[in-house]
Amino acid sequence: MPSPFGGLTSIGVDETGYRKGHTCITVVVDHERHRAIWAHDGYGRDVFGLFFQTLTPEQRASIRVVAGDRARWIDSCVHEWCPNAERAPDGFHIVSWTSGAPDNPRKQQKPLFCAIP
């Protein structure tokens, strides 16, 4: 069986909570093969660093894109472990960040008229 870490070029990382939000897990996905390849309890720079420690230098060098949210711990890990990789927002977060954008200006404006009888 081939290694799930072989041929990685584009990965995504995100953390999610479970047990009513009190416990987090970090998940790394292979975007080319559309599957989860690594998961670990917790989140943050130290946990994501554990993923990179499982890779060989060649495997780390093959990663060109790391997608995720705007978490600084993702940026710092990518900078340390895959300095040639680009950081990109993932599709889920792009949609969530922009879905409320059309409403924001409308909510900030005062009404043009008041319909008080």
C-alpha positions in Angstrom: 0.0 0.0 0.0 1.5 3.4 -1.0 2.2 6.0 1.7 -0.6 8.6 2.1 2.2 11.2 2.2 3.8 10.3 -1.1 3.3 12.8 -3.9 1.7 15.5 -1.8 1.4 18.8 -3.7 -1.7 20.5 -2.3 -2.9 20.1 1.3 -5.5 21.6 3.4 -5.6 22.0 7.2 -8.4 22.9 9.6 -9.3 22.3 13.2 -12.7 21.4 14.4 -14.3 21.0 17.8 -16.2 18.0 19.2 -17.7 17.1 22.5 -19.7 20.3 22.5 -16.8 22.4 21.5 -14.5 21.5 24.4 -12.1 19.3 22.5 -10.4 20.1 19.1 -8.9 17.9 16.4 -6.6 19.1 13.6 -7.2 17.4 10.2 -4.9 17.5 7.1 -6.4 16.6 3.7 -4.8 15.8 0.4 -6.6 18.1 -2.1 -5.4 16.1 -5.1 -6.7 12.8 -3.9 -9.7 14.2 -2.0 -9.1 12.4 1.3 -8.0 13.0 4.9 -4.4 11.9 5.4 -3.7 12.9 9.0 -5.5 13.9 12.2 -4.4 14.6 15.7 -6.0 15.8 18.9 -5.6 19.5 19.6 -4.7 22.4 17.4 -2.1 25.0 16.9 1.4 25.4 15.8 2.8 22.5 17.8 0.1 20.0 16.6 0.5 21.0 12.9 4.2 20.7 13.4 3.7 17.1 14.3 2.3 16.5 10.8 5.4 18.0 9.1 7.7 16.0 11.4 6.1 12.7 10.0 7.1 13.8 6.5 10.5 13.3 4.9 12.3 16.4 3.6 11.4 15.3 0.0 7.8 15.0 0.9 7.8 18.5 2.6 9.5 19.9 -0.5 6.9 18.6 -2.8 4.1 20.5 -1.1 3.3 23.6 -3.2 0.0 24.9 -1.7 -1.3 24.8 1.8 -5.0 25.8 2.2 -6.7 26.8 5.4 -8.2 29.6 7.3 -6.3 32.8 8.4 -4.8 31.2 11.5 -1.3 32.5 12.2 -0.2 29.1 13.4 -0.8 27.7 9.9 1.3 30.5 8.4 4.2 30.0 10.9 4.3 26.2 10.3 4.2 26.6 6.5 7.0 29.2 6.7 9.1 26.9 8.9 8.5 23.5 7.2 7.5 24.3 3.6 9.1 27.7 2.9 8.4 27.3 -0.9 4.7 26.5 -0.5 2.0 29.1 -1.1 -0.7 29.8 1.5 -4.2 29.9 0.2 -7.6 30.3 1.7 -9.8 27.2 1.3 -13.2 27.2 -0.4 -15.2 26.7 2.8 -13.7 29.8 4.5 -13.9 31.9 1.3 -17.6 31.2 1.2 -18.1 31.8 4.9 -16.1 35.1 4.9 -18.0 36.5 1.8 -21.5 35.2 2.4 -22.3 38.0 4.8 -20.4 40.7 2.9 -23.5 41.9 0.9 -25.4 42.5 4.2 -22.6 44.4 6.0 -23.0 47.7 4.2 -26.8 47.5 4.5 -26.7 46.8 8.2 -24.4 49.8 8.8 -26.6 52.3 6.9 -29.3 54.3 8.6 -32.7 54.1 7.1 -33.5 56.8 4.5 -36.9 57.4 6.0 -39.0 56.4 9.0 -42.5 55.1 8.5 -43.9 56.2 11.9 -47.6 57.1 11.6 
